[in-house]
Amino acid sequence: MVLKSIYNITLENLGFGMIANATFVNANVAYDNMKIDSQFVLNGLSDSANLVAFYDKDGLQARLAYNWRDSFLAGVGQRVLVLTQTQQMLSHTVS
C-alpha cells in the first residue's frame, strides 16, 4: 500500500511558500536467508518525506529543503542482503 500526500501552500503577497510531501509504504514481503530457492523481493522500497520552504519576491529567491528516506533493500546477491542506510539531506539556494 502506498499513501502519498502533497501539500502546497503559497502566501503570494508575502513571497513565502512551503511544499511538503510524504510517501509511506507497507509491503508484507520478507526475505529468508535460509531458503535456497528463489524469492520475490522489492528493491528500493522505503518511506520518504520532503519539506521545502521558499521565498520569491522582488528579485530575491531563497529555498531551504529537507529530504529524508528510510533504509531500504538495495539488492540480493548469493544469499547476502545489500541494505542502504537511512538518508537525510538539507540543501539551500539563494539567488
N, C-alpha and C positions, 0 to 999 in steps of 0.2 A: 504494500500500500504506500502510495506517495501522496503527501499533502504538501502543497506549495501555495504560499500566500505572498502577494506583493502589495505593498502599501506605498503610495507616492503622495507626499504632501508638499505643496509649494506655497509659500507666502510671497506671492509675486510682488507686491508693493514694497516689501522689505528686502527682497533679494535672497531670502533664505529658503532652503528646501531640504527635504530628507527622503531617502528611499531605503526601505527595509524589506528583506525577503528571507525566507527560511524554507528548507526542504527537510522533511522528516520521513525517513524510510524505515519500513518494518518488513523484513523478509524472514520467513521461518525456514531458513536453509542453513544447515550445519555441515561442516566438513569433518570427517572422521579419519585421522591419520592411520588408524589400524586397518582400515579397509584397503584391499588390494585392487578391487575392480574400480572402474571409472565412476566418478561422482560429478554431480552438477554443482557448480559454484557460480557466484555472482561477483565478478571482479569489479572493483571500484565503487561499490555501493556503500554510501555513508550519509549521515546527516550533514547539513551545511547551513550557514547563515551569513548574511551580508548586511552591513549597515553603512549608509553613505550620508554625510551631511555636506551641504554645499552652500556657497554664497555666489551670486552672479548679479551684479548691478554696477552701473556707471563705469564699465570697462574693467572692473576688477572681478576675477574669478578665483575661487578657492574651493578645494574639495578635500575632505578627510574621509577615508574609507577603512572599515574593519571587516576582514573576511576570516571565517572560521570553517574548518572542515574536520569532522571526526575521523578517527583512524579507520582504515579500510583494507580489505584484502586486495593486494596488487596482482597476485597470481599464485599458481601452484606448480612446483616442479619436482618430480621424483619424490613425492610424499613429503615435501617441505613447503610450508606456507610462507609466502612473502607478504609481510604486513607493512603498511605505511602508517607512520605515527600521525597523531592529531596535528593539524597545521593551523597556524594563526598568522595573519599578516595585517599590518597597519601601514597605510600609504597616504600620501598627501600631494597636492599640487597647488601652486599659486601662480597666477599669471595676470 
